[in-house]
Amino acid sequence: MVTEEELLESMMRLHMWRESYNGNNVGFGLDEYAPHSMYHYPEAYALWGRGYLALYSLLGNKEFLAYAEECAKWLMDNKSSRYKNSSWGLPWEWNGRPENYSYLSTTAFVGFFFIDLYKANRRSEFLETAQSVADWILKENGVAEEDIGVWFSYSDHPSLRLPIFNAVSLASGFLSELYVCSNVAEYGRFAAESAKYVMNCQNDNGSWHYSPSNQQVDNVHLGYTLEGLCAYFKNSSDMSTKPVLNKGGQYLWSSLYESNGYGKEYVTQPSTELRNRLKRIFNDIGLLQVPESRLWGYAAAIRSFGLLSYVDQYFLECSSKIFDFVRKKLASKDGYYYFRSNDTSCFIRHQSHIFDSLGTTCIRLRNLQSG
């Protein structure tokens, strides 16, 4: 099991690298999907901000709270102008969708950050911003009710008014956190109904597909799905969530990670299609390998296994093994982490995810050790 000191050391190295990389522009940098131009990424501001809140909680240094508040200021100043309420997306066009459209997963990550910041300093504008995020989800982005529960659109762009399981789960977890802080009944009801939808869509083996129409199972989005349900479980008395999380966590570890913490990008799926059958055969004989996880896949797993320790403390060992692998195989001498073991690329959103996941796991480790 890695120690709190080792996690903190890695976080401080990342912090020092980040300061030298972009100074006061915490979420500014290169991205996997825009590797040649630097942009400001709302998701990165939110996750660096959450990591700084973790450092503030762990070390009591108000400098880290100030960093988080600067991230919040940037986010409030740069919410999407397309909507009345607070939401965020990508800084560039994505597959023909203009940059002024917001996305559910990005906005949910930002919402989690504002709730954590409100808990840290009790400034009302941060709770108000989180409530504005909830209003965007429930009033502007799109809600659909089915017999198996409620889902939220991934975006209000005409091509994305559909459920993406990991994004619905993150939104459910965010709404459950907001309900605890605000006691607004509507948030609690939609958190429960959307968690119900996600749980009803779990596959028999414990996994979730990317969406009803996309049968992909990958480590990044499976981690996000578990993360959202973990937040809902922690904030509610809904014990029906516990076996769902346990089964999902067992699947994530056994199917996408090896005993030394090495991660695989996705799971090859059974199919009657000849092309996919041939791909599986080639993979079995070593001619076609499933790629190694990207850094934010490792980060998502470190974070989700840390949170799954609320269900079973065993999962914290999984988080520890993955971090140990990342530390040994992906750490640069400058403090940041490589994209993959064989790719030294450095992308700001990936770095934000690993920073946040280390903070989440460190806090969870301290809480367990203190009883």
Secondary structure as UniProt FT lines:
FT   HELIX           4..22
FT   TURN            23..24
FT   TURN            26..27
FT   STRAND          28..31
FT   TURN            32..33
FT   STRAND          34..40
FT   HELIX           42..59
FT   HELIX           62..77
FT   TURN            81..82
FT   TURN            95..96
FT   TURN            99..100
FT   HELIX           104..121
FT   HELIX           124..135
FT   HELIX           136..141
FT   STRAND          143..146
FT   TURN            147..148
FT   STRAND          149..152
FT   HELIX           158..160
FT   HELIX           165..182
FT   HELIX           185..200
FT   TURN            204..205
FT   TURN            212..213
FT   STRAND          217..218
FT   HELIX           219..235
FT   TURN            239..240
FT   HELIX           241..256
FT   TURN            259..260
FT   STRAND          263..264
FT   STRAND          266..267
FT   HELIX           274..284
FT   TURN            285..286
FT   HELIX           295..308
FT   TURN            309..311
FT   HELIX           314..329
FT   TURN            333..334
FT   TURN            341..342
FT   HELIX           348..370
//
